[in-house]
Each structure stands twice: as structure tokens, then as C-alpha cells.
Amino acid sequence: MIDHIKLASSKSKGKRPYFHEDPAVERVLNITMAIAGELAVMRERMDTIERLLEKKGLVSQEEIDNYVPESKEEETQRQEWHSEYISRVLRIVQQEMEELENPDKSIADIANDIDKM
């Protein structure tokens, strides 16, 4: 099974570029941009699917709007998706927490990281 949380926290080599002096602003910006990217892709795909389904007379917009999961398995799949999604959105926070746990850093570096949060 794929560990989506671990996968979402993978990062590039080297130091992360920062564009704002305040790390909190940088985190919020990164989270917001991750959500915006996810939402843009999802909206485009859903629009395509809904238009194709309605055009072919398979499902109406009303049926889509009123759908409720029919089984525990469907609910579980949706919950897993939500967990994976949140992991991707909050990736920046997870990576920074991992940096704080890095034993190679000096106490001064860790203190500076905490002060910046």
C-alpha cells in the first residue's frame, strides 16, 4: 500500500526558497497555493465529467448534487482521500516539523527555527 503521507512529505535537496521574511506568512502562502492547485485541477476534471455524463443522459446535475455514499467502503474511500489531500496541503508544515526533529542541527539552529514559527 502506498504511504501517501510519507509521499506528500518528500522534498527536494537543498534549502527551501523563502519569499517573505515571516515564515508564518510563507507557510500560509504555501498551503494556500497547494489548495488552489488542487482545487483548480479538481474543478476542471469534475466539470468535464459532469458535462459528459449529463450530455449522454447518464446522470443529471440534481443526482450529483444529492448523492450520498451507499456503503461503508465508499465512506472509507472518501475518508482516505481526505487524509491524502490534507497531507498534500499541509506538506510544508510536516516538512518543517521534520527539520526540527533533525538531530544534525545545532541547538541554536533549532531555537531559531522555533522562534520563526
N, C-alpha and C positions, 0 to 999 in steps of 0.2 A: 504494500500500500504506500502511496506517495505521502510524505510528510509535508503538507502544504505550508505549515507554519515555518518549518525549517527552510523550505524552498523560498518562501517570501522574504526570509531574513538574509538570504545570500547577498553578498555585496562585492563591489569592485575592489581591486587592490588600491592602496594609496589613501590619502586623506580626502574626505568628502569636501567639495567646494561649498562655501557658505557665501551668501549674497547680502545678508543682513548682520548687523553687529549683535543683535539679540538672538541667541539660539532658540528661544521660545518662539519668536516670530518665524524663524527658519523652519522649525518643526511644524507649526501650523500651516505654513505655506506648502511644505512637502505633503502633508496629509491632505490638504485641500486639493492640490494638483493630482494626487493619486485618485481621489474620489472623482474629480472632474473627468479624468481619463477613463476610469471605469464606467462612469455614467454615460459618457458620450458614445462609447462603443456599444454598451448595452441598449441604449435608446435606439441607435441606428439598426441594430440587429432585430430588436423587438418590433420596430416599425415595419421592417421588411417582412418578418414572419406574419404579423397581424394582417398586413395588406394581402399577402399571398393566400392566407387561409380564408379571408373574407371574399377575395376575388374568386376563389374556387368553390365558394359556398360551403366550406367545411366547418367553419366556426365563425360565430358573429362576435362583434365587439362586446356586446352585452354578456355573452357567455364567458368571455375572457375576464371581463370586469367582475363577474360574480363567482368565479371559480374558487372552490375550497378543496384542499388536498383530501383525497379519498381514502388514504391508507396511512398507517404508521410509517411505512417505508418512505412514502412521499414526504412526510413531515421531517423524517430523519435526514433525507437527502437535502431538503431545503435548509435545515439547521447546519449541516456540514458545509453547504455553500456559503452560508452567512459567516461561519467561522473562518473559512478560507478567505473570504472577501475582507473581513475585518483585519486579518493578518496582513494582507497586502496593503491595506490603507494605513495601518499603524506600523508599517515596516521600519520607518525612521526611528520611532520610539524604541522598538525592540533592538535595533542595531546599537543605539546609544546606550541602552542598558547593558548589552553585551560588552561594549567598550569599557564600561565602569567595572565590569567583573574581570577584565583582563589583568592578570597578575603581573604582566610585564611593565605596567605603568607604575610610575613613582607615586608616592602618597601625594606629592604636590600636584601632579597631573590629575589625579582622581579628585582632589579637593577643588581644583579649578573647574573640572567638568561638572561637579555638583553645584558650584556657585553659579555656573552658567545656566543651569536648569531653572 
